[in-house]
Amino acid sequence: MPTLGIIGSGHIGSAVARLAVAADMNVVIANSRGPETLQGLLAELGPLAQAGTVTDVAESADTVVLSIPLKAVADLPEGLLAGHLVIDTSNYYPSRDGSIPELADNRVTTSELVQGMLGGARYVKAFNNILAAHIPALARPDGAADRTALPIAGDDHQAKTEAAEIISRLGFDTVDAGTLAESWRFEPETPAYGAIYFSDPSLPEDQLIDAEPGPTPASDIEHALDAATRVDVAARRF
């Protein structure tokens, strides 16, 4: 039985953990506060899940979902995830992560920056464009007519193939959004981010909070990616 490692027990990391145990995958999850703070989540997840340190995650799992604030990536032990398949959910928010000049002037994308910090990880960007509450709400079995798709990006074709297989097991189709240099196309304030997973994405932002999620097929994601224009990340709202 495969083991999925998760670094970060926030909304996204916890939502992915729930899907993983539902798919009969073992889960090892870590956060910055220590394994003892995860007992409530473990009780919910059941016997397939255990808590550990980030080192425990790296030693137990070949695939790791990284779901921590961008500013915290630099605090991971050097080389921790080298050789691992890493599915990263990061987005850059200046108000939280501080000013990062190479992102502000578009020298690199968030994904390119994180990949460089991880030292040899087999890196794929995914799960960064969907609200945490929509992850369990929209997950469906393989072959379901109302299956939702997630965009993924990466420079390693084999890593993307493996990540797509894992994401499929968790309940989603995938759309190849290209390289890490193109990953900005599904970051915040683009058409493929957030609102696209509501049943009526055209609603005003102040009405979306009460709207229902709706299935979002691959064709909708493809159209949204094609319509994307690069935003000023230095002015991004959190």
N, C-alpha and C positions, 0 to 999 in steps of 0.2 A: 504494500500500500504506500503510495507516494506521500511525502511530507512537504508541506508548504510552510516556509518560514515567513513570518511577518514582523517587520521592525516598525513599530508605531501602532499604538492601540487606540488612536483617535477614531473619528467617525468612519473614515474610509477603511482603515485597517481592520476595524472591528466588523464592518459590513462584509469585507472580503473573507474574513475568518468564518463568519456565519455560513457563507456560501460554500466554503471549502469543506466544513464538517458535514454539511448537507449532501455534498458530493462524495462522502466517505473518504476524505483525505485527512491524514494526520496534520495537525497544525502546531507549530511552536511559535509563540508570540512573545515579543519583548517590547518594553517601553523604557523611557528615561528614568522612571521612578522606582523601578525594581519589580521583580516577579511577585512579591507579596501584595502589590497593589492591583493585581489582575485576578484576584480570586473570584470576584463577582462575575466577571466576564467568563472565566473558566467554568463556573457553575452553570452559566447559560449555554456554553458551547458543548459541554459534556465530555465524555471520556476520550474523545479523539484529540482533544486540545490540551496543551500544557504550556506553562509559562517558563521563561528563562531569561538569560542575559542575551545581549546581541551576539556574544561569542557562542552561546548555546545554539542560537538560531543558525549561525554560519556553519557550525559543526554538524547540525542535524538535517539541514535541508540543502538540496542542490538549487532550488528555486526560491527566491526571496522577494516578497513584495515590500518595497521600501516606501513607507508612508509617514514621513516626518517633515517638519518645516525645512525649507531649503537651507536656512541658516544653521540647522543642526547637522547637516550632512558632514561638514568638516570635523565634527566631534567624534565621528565613528573611528574606531581603531584603524590605522593605516593598513591597507591590504586585506581588510576583513572579508570583503566580498569578491576578491580576485578569483576568477574562474567560475563564479556562480552566475546563473541566469537571474538577473535583477529586473523586476517589473516595477518601475518607478512612477509614483503618482504626483510628483512634485509640480507645483506652480510657484512662480516668483511674485511676492507681494512686497514692495519696498517698505511699506509701513510696518511690516512684521520682520522682514529679513534684512532690512538696511539697504543702503545704496550699494549696488554692485555695478561698477562702471562698464564692464564688458557686456553686461546685459542691457544696460541703459542705452548704449550706443550700437546695439545689435551686432557686436563682434561675434558673439556666440548666442545660441539659444539656451534656455534653461537646461534642456536635456544634454546638450553638448558640455555645459559647465559641470553638471552632476556626473556624467560619464567620466570626465577627466579627473574628478575628485575620488572616484571609486577604485581606481587603480587596477585595471584588468578585468572588471566585471563584464559579463555579456549582457549588455544593457538594452532594455526596451521601455519605451514610454507608453503608459496606458492608465486608465482609471482616473486620470486627472481632470477629465472634462465632464464628469457626471456627478450630480449631487449624491451624497452618501445615502440618503433615504431612498433614492431611486435604484440603488444597486440591488437590494433584495426585492424591491417591488417589480422590477423589470426582468429579472433573471428567469429564463425559461429553459426547458429541456431541449437538447439538440433535435432539430427537425420541427419544432413548434412553429406554427404559421405566424405567430405574433412575436417572434424572437427579435430582440433589440441588438444593435451592433455598436461596438466601441472602436474608435480609431486607435491604431498603434503605430509607433514610429521607431526606427532603429537603423543602424548601419550594418548590422550582422543579420544576413538573411536567415540563417539557421536559427539564430536566437529568436527572431520574429516568428518563425514557424512553430518553435516550441512554445513560445508565449501564447500564440493563438490557440494551440491545443489545450493549454491550461485554462485560458479564458473561456474556451468553449465548454470545458467541463464545469466551469463555474456558472455557466448559463447564458453566455453572450456570443454572438457572431463577432467577427472583427473585420475591419477595413484597413488595408495597408495604406497609411498616410505618408509613406516615403521615409526619407532619411531623418536623422536628428536635426539636420539643418532646416528641415521643413516642418518640424514638430510644432512650431508656433501656430500652425493652422488650426490647432484644436486647443489652444490655450484660452484663458479668460478673455472675454469681449470679442470673441470670434463666433461666427454662426454655428459652429459645431460644438460650442460649449454651453452646458447648463440647460438653457431654455428649450433646446431641441428635444429634450427627453420628456417634455410635458405634452399632454394630449392636444393642447392648442398653444404651440410656441409663439403665436402672434399676439397673445394677450399682453397688455402692458405689464411692466415689471412689478408694479404694486399689486397686481391681481394674480400673478403666477404663484405666490406663496400659498394660495388656497386652491390652486388647480391640481388636477389629478395627473400622475405620470401616464404617459402613453407609449406604446411600442414604437420604436424608431428603427426602421429597417436600414440595411446597408446603403440602399440607394439614397436615402435622406442624408446620411452621413457623407456620402461621396459628393452630393450637390453642395452641402455646407462647406466642405473642404475646398471645393473649387471656387466658392464665393468669398473665401477669406482674404482679408487684407491685413498687413502687419500693423499691430498697434504700438503705441508708445508705452512700453512696459514701465518706464519710470513714473508715469502718471497713473498707473493701474490702481484701482480701488481694491481694498480687501473685503 
